[in-house]
Amino acid sequence: MDAERIIDLFLFAIPSLIVGLIAYYFFKEHTKNEDGRRRFLLKKDLQVSAMPLRLQAYERLALFLERISPNKLMVRVPPISSNKDDYEQLLIQNIEQEMEHNIAQQIYVSEKCWNIVSAAKNATIQLIRKASLLEKTDSANKLREVVLTEMMERRAPSDAALSFIKEEVSDLW
């Protein structure tokens, strides 16, 4: 009789175990789906609040690139003396200050974008330094003339970076 009772108990327990396992599986899947839904909504909310900051960062970097464009830089920063070396340092210092004001924007843009912006800054500095090293460059005004003439013959380094920023912003939509 004890064996018969154990078998009966076992036969009653099997359906309960099966129902329990199915309930556990469904509960686990439901919890997983809810967690995924919560993560999606949180990410969506974060994107909504982060998008204006990202767009502002792109705007600031575009403004930075416009300000360091040699054509605009030469107009905005006139020489303080006729010494070409002083003017070269003034221009480079101005570019570096502009960069320092925008250094935090790198956290809102892609690494590739930031590298391109940095490369444009460095290329602009190199352009000014090379123009200063030319033999015909003997004064600050001559430095301005050489750099502006160079910009008539080719695109400014900041133009390529600005094009990349526009492309990256268009990908956001």
MODELLER restraints for C-alpha pairs under 7 A, 6 or more apart:
rsr = mdl.restraints
at = mdl.atoms
rsr.add(forms.Gaussian(group=physical.xy_distance, feature=features.Distance(at['CA:54:A'], at['CA:108:A']), mean=5.10, stdev=0.5))
rsr.add(forms.Gaussian(group=physical.xy_distance, feature=features.Distance(at['CA:54:A'], at['CA:109:A']), mean=6.68, stdev=0.5))
rsr.add(forms.Gaussian(group=physical.xy_distance, feature=features.Distance(at['CA:57:A'], at['CA:105:A']), mean=5.19, stdev=0.5))
rsr.add(forms.Gaussian(group=physical.xy_distance, feature=features.Distance(at['CA:57:A'], at['CA:108:A']), mean=6.27, stdev=0.5))
rsr.add(forms.Gaussian(group=physical.xy_distance, feature=features.Distance(at['CA:58:A'], at['CA:165:A']), mean=6.75, stdev=0.5))
rsr.add(forms.Gaussian(group=physical.xy_distance, feature=features.Distance(at['CA:61:A'], at['CA:102:A']), mean=6.99, stdev=0.5))
rsr.add(forms.Gaussian(group=physical.xy_distance, feature=features.Distance(at['CA:62:A'], at['CA:162:A']), mean=6.02, stdev=0.5))
rsr.add(forms.Gaussian(group=physical.xy_distance, feature=features.Distance(at['CA:64:A'], at['CA:98:A']), mean=6.53, stdev=0.5))
rsr.add(forms.Gaussian(group=physical.xy_distance, feature=features.Distance(at['CA:65:A'], at['CA:158:A']), mean=5.27, stdev=0.5))
rsr.add(forms.Gaussian(group=physical.xy_distance, feature=features.Distance(at['CA:65:A'], at['CA:162:A']), mean=6.65, stdev=0.5))
rsr.add(forms.Gaussian(group=physical.xy_distance, feature=features.Distance(at['CA:67:A'], at['CA:73:A']), mean=6.02, stdev=0.5))
rsr.add(forms.Gaussian(group=physical.xy_distance, feature=features.Distance(at['CA:68:A'], at['CA:95:A']), mean=6.02, stdev=0.5))
rsr.add(forms.Gaussian(group=physical.xy_distance, feature=features.Distance(at['CA:69:A'], at['CA:156:A']), mean=6.25, stdev=0.5))
rsr.add(forms.Gaussian(group=physical.xy_distance, feature=features.Distance(at['CA:69:A'], at['CA:158:A']), mean=5.82, stdev=0.5))
rsr.add(forms.Gaussian(group=physical.xy_distance, feature=features.Distance(at['CA:70:A'], at['CA:156:A']), mean=6.91, stdev=0.5))
rsr.add(forms.Gaussian(group=physical.xy_distance, feature=features.Distance(at['CA:71:A'], at['CA:148:A']), mean=6.12, stdev=0.5))
rsr.add(forms.Gaussian(group=physical.xy_distance, feature=features.Distance(at['CA:74:A'], at['CA:144:A']), mean=6.46, stdev=0.5))
rsr.add(forms.Gaussian(group=physical.xy_distance, feature=features.Distance(at['CA:79:A'], at['CA:87:A']), mean=5.51, stdev=0.5))
rsr.add(forms.Gaussian(group=physical.xy_distance, feature=features.Distance(at['CA:79:A'], at['CA:140:A']), mean=6.24, stdev=0.5))
rsr.add(forms.Gaussian(group=physical.xy_distance, feature=features.Distance(at['CA:82:A'], at['CA:139:A']), mean=5.35, stdev=0.5))
rsr.add(forms.Gaussian(group=physical.xy_distance, feature=features.Distance(at['CA:82:A'], at['CA:140:A']), mean=4.92, stdev=0.5))
rsr.add(forms.Gaussian(group=physical.xy_distance, feature=features.Distance(at['CA:82:A'], at['CA:141:A']), mean=6.90, stdev=0.5))
rsr.add(forms.Gaussian(group=physical.xy_distance, feature=features.Distance(at['CA:83:A'], at['CA:139:A']), mean=5.41, stdev=0.5))
rsr.add(forms.Gaussian(group=physical.xy_distance, feature=features.Distance(at['CA:83:A'], at['CA:140:A']), mean=5.43, stdev=0.5))
rsr.add(forms.Gaussian(group=physical.xy_distance, feature=features.Distance(at['CA:84:A'], at['CA:132:A']), mean=6.90, stdev=0.5))
rsr.add(forms.Gaussian(group=physical.xy_distance, feature=features.Distance(at['CA:84:A'], at['CA:138:A']), mean=6.48, stdev=0.5))
rsr.add(forms.Gaussian(group=physical.xy_distance, feature=features.Distance(at['CA:84:A'], at['CA:139:A']), mean=4.62, stdev=0.5))
rsr.add(forms.Gaussian(group=physical.xy_distance, feature=features.Distance(at['CA:84:A'], at['CA:140:A']), mean=4.02, stdev=0.5))
rsr.add(forms.Gaussian(group=physical.xy_distance, feature=features.Distance(at['CA:84:A'], at['CA:143:A']), mean=6.43, stdev=0.5))
rsr.add(forms.Gaussian(group=physical.xy_distance, feature=features.Distance(at['CA:87:A'], at['CA:140:A']), mean=5.78, stdev=0.5))
rsr.add(forms.Gaussian(group=physical.xy_distance, feature=features.Distance(at['CA:88:A'], at['CA:128:A']), mean=6.76, stdev=0.5))
rsr.add(forms.Gaussian(group=physical.xy_distance, feature=features.Distance(at['CA:92:A'], at['CA:125:A']), mean=6.12, stdev=0.5))
rsr.add(forms.Gaussian(group=physical.xy_distance, feature=features.Distance(at['CA:106:A'], at['CA:114:A']), mean=5.84, stdev=0.5))
rsr.add(forms.Gaussian(group=physical.xy_distance, feature=features.Distance(at['CA:113:A'], at['CA:165:A']), mean=6.82, stdev=0.5))
rsr.add(forms.Gaussian(group=physical.xy_distance, feature=features.Distance(at['CA:116:A'], at['CA:161:A']), mean=5.79, stdev=0.5))
rsr.add(forms.Gaussian(group=physical.xy_distance, feature=features.Distance(at['CA:117:A'], at['CA:161:A']), mean=5.65, stdev=0.5))
rsr.add(forms.Gaussian(group=physical.xy_distance, feature=features.Distance(at['CA:120:A'], at['CA:157:A']), mean=4.98, stdev=0.5))
rsr.add(forms.Gaussian(group=physical.xy_distance, feature=features.Distance(at['CA:120:A'], at['CA:158:A']), mean=5.11, stdev=0.5))
rsr.add(forms.Gaussian(group=physical.xy_distance, feature=features.Distance(at['CA:120:A'], at['CA:161:A']), mean=6.36, stdev=0.5))
rsr.add(forms.Gaussian(group=physical.xy_distance, feature=features.Distance(at['CA:123:A'], at['CA:157:A']), mean=6.15, stdev=0.5))
rsr.add(forms.Gaussian(group=physical.xy_distance, feature=features.Distance(at['CA:124:A'], at['CA:157:A']), mean=6.16, stdev=0.5))
rsr.add(forms.Gaussian(group=physical.xy_distance, feature=features.Distance(at['CA:128:A'], at['CA:147:A']), mean=6.72, stdev=0.5))
rsr.add(forms.Gaussian(group=physical.xy_distance, feature=features.Distance(at['CA:131:A'], at['CA:143:A']), mean=6.43, stdev=0.5))
rsr.add(forms.Gaussian(group=physical.xy_distance, feature=features.Distance(at['CA:131:A'], at['CA:146:A']), mean=6.29, stdev=0.5))
rsr.add(forms.Gaussian(group=physical.xy_distance, feature=features.Distance(at['CA:131:A'], at['CA:147:A']), mean=6.25, stdev=0.5))
rsr.add(forms.Gaussian(group=physical.xy_distance, feature=features.Distance(at['CA:132:A'], at['CA:143:A']), mean=6.05, stdev=0.5))
rsr.add(forms.Gaussian(group=physical.xy_distance, feature=features.Distance(at['CA:137:A'], at['CA:143:A']), mean=5.54, stdev=0.5))
